[in-house]
Amino acid sequence: MRIHIVTLCAAILFAGCGPASPPAGDGRLRVVATTQQLADAVTNIAGDAVVLTALLGPGIDPHTYVATEGDIQTFQDADLIIANGLLLEARMARVLEQIGRGDATRVVAVGERLDPLTLLNWEPEAGLPYDPHIWNDVRLWIEVVGVIRDTLVELDPANAAAYTANATRYITELEALHQYTLAQVERIPQDLRVLVTAHDAFNYYGRAYGFQVEAVQGISTESEASAADIQALAGVITARRVPAMFVETTISPRTIEAVQAAVRAAGREVTIGGALFADAMGAPGTPEGTYIGMMRHNIDTIVAALAGN
Ligand SMILES: [Zn+2]
């Protein structure tokens, strides 16, 4: 009981010290990253120099995820919250805005730090000015890694040299990933570079790697596909003789299976070429649990399904 009171007094003293949050017990910066992609970038740049909490795990849909009371506490305890922004985390946007109010260094929405000219427009009339799926263009993600590096250097200058060196090494790996993806795409016949997926996560991918992108659902998974959407997509697949389409790890395969049935009814066959990681990555400890492993899985799956034998 006595220890508890002492801790409480210490906390009050810290709170009265000034604008900076009290450091973690061991002095390390406490960082929360909303998505796995962001958490992986932080790990690559900071390693054990920060205490990292990754909020959204494998299979969790960021468009629809609502912060729990525990999550809000985690946000409040953090020195730095790194979010994707651009309304990817649509149902956490208000909470993050409230926590960031009055302290712009505490909540960093990386997508909103990018040059808007590099972003794809979406549906401004629906309150979604920009497509939030920025990790699907590796060159854009390299910009994001730079934003995270600069933020960590600013908040924790004692570790600046390590953050800078680690980010440089990681960016070299990301540049190799970008070149690998471009080389793999060359194996797919030009007229078959059509990416049919469950929801619209791959527009940056299409722009960067030369795919026509067709999706059943809109940019957010909250909108439901209509029968007309399914028929329209089946028409594109039939006309372009697309051999395969893809399911996603965070979305029920129901709509993609409905498209497959509609194509079949029109007298053609389209296979399901496997599952792509669209909004979440694989399990920690597996290759797909890293950003680079996930992106390699995606292009390898796409090439296997579209390049033929
Ligand atoms: Zn999405």
Boltz pocket constraint, residues with backbone or C-beta under 6 A from the ligand:
constraints:
  - pocket:
      binder: B
      contacts: [[A, 63], [A, 133], [A, 199], [A, 200], [A, 201], [A, 219], [A, 220], [A, 221], [A, 278], [A, 279]]
      max_distance: 6.0
